[in-house]
Amino acid sequence: MKHLDITIKGKVQGVSFRMSTKAVADQLGVCGYIKNADNGDVLIAAEAKGALLDMFLDWCNEGPEKAEVTSVESHEGELKNYRNFEVVKKNFLW
């Protein structure tokens, strides 16, 4: 198992990126969360086996049909042992 913190830049808000990503994560068995950042980026915490994360990252580079991904940055982090993949709505505690 591996943990990645992923930042996706481009036209990635308002194009169903979060919901599409959740569907792909659920299909691949990736756990974690996705949320919109205030600066227009999308932030993802993802955990799965290495090969599954590679497939997930490949999808993140494309995104849904209306998205225009300009860059995807990922960094390995400490495992958090998420149980599923969640779409995080606005949270005033962040």
C-alpha positions in Angstrom: 0.0 0.0 0.0 1.1 3.5 -0.8 -0.2 7.0 0.0 -0.1 9.9 -2.5 -1.0 13.5 -2.0 -2.1 14.8 -5.5 -2.6 18.3 -6.7 -4.4 18.8 -10.1 -4.2 22.1 -11.9 -6.1 23.5 -14.8 -9.8 23.8 -15.6 -10.7 21.2 -13.0 -13.5 22.8 -11.0 -17.1 23.0 -12.3 -16.5 20.0 -14.7 -17.6 17.1 -12.5 -14.0 16.3 -11.7 -14.7 15.3 -8.1 -17.6 13.0 -8.8 -15.9 11.4 -11.8 -12.7 10.8 -9.8 -14.8 9.1 -7.1 -16.3 6.7 -9.6 -12.8 5.8 -10.9 -11.4 5.5 -7.4 -14.3 3.2 -6.4 -13.7 1.0 -9.6 -10.0 0.7 -8.8 -10.3 0.3 -5.1 -8.5 3.5 -4.3 -9.3 5.0 -0.8 -8.9 8.6 0.4 -10.7 11.8 -0.5 -10.9 14.6 -3.1 -11.7 18.3 -2.5 -11.6 21.6 -4.3 -8.9 24.1 -3.2 -9.7 27.8 -2.9 -7.2 28.6 -5.6 -9.0 26.5 -8.3 -6.9 23.3 -7.9 -8.3 19.9 -6.9 -6.6 18.1 -4.0 -6.6 14.3 -3.6 -5.3 12.0 -0.9 -5.2 8.5 -2.4 -4.2 5.1 -1.0 -3.9 1.8 -2.9 -1.4 -0.7 -4.2 1.3 0.8 -6.4 0.0 -0.4 -9.8 -3.6 0.8 -9.0 -2.3 4.2 -8.0 -0.4 4.4 -11.3 -3.7 3.7 -13.2 -5.5 6.3 -11.0 -2.8 8.9 -11.7 -3.0 8.2 -15.4 -6.8 9.0 -15.2 -6.1 12.1 -13.2 -3.9 13.4 -16.0 -7.0 13.2 -18.3 -9.9 13.8 -16.0 -13.5 14.0 -17.2 -14.5 15.1 -20.7 -14.9 18.9 -19.9 -11.7 19.1 -17.8 -8.5 20.7 -19.0 -5.7 19.3 -16.8 -2.5 21.3 -17.1 -0.5 19.5 -14.5 -0.6 16.8 -11.9 1.8 16.8 -9.0 2.0 13.9 -6.6 4.1 13.2 -3.5 4.3 10.1 -1.3 3.1 10.5 2.2 2.3 8.5 5.3 -0.4 5.9 5.1 -3.7 7.0 6.8 -5.6 3.8 6.2 -8.7 5.3 4.7 -11.6 2.9 4.4 -13.3 4.4 1.2 -13.1 7.3 -1.2 -15.0 10.5 -0.2 -15.9 13.7 -2.0 -15.3 16.5 0.6 -17.6 19.4 0.3 -16.8 22.9 1.7 -15.5 22.5 5.3 -14.9 25.6 7.3 -12.5 23.8 9.6 -9.8 23.4 6.8 
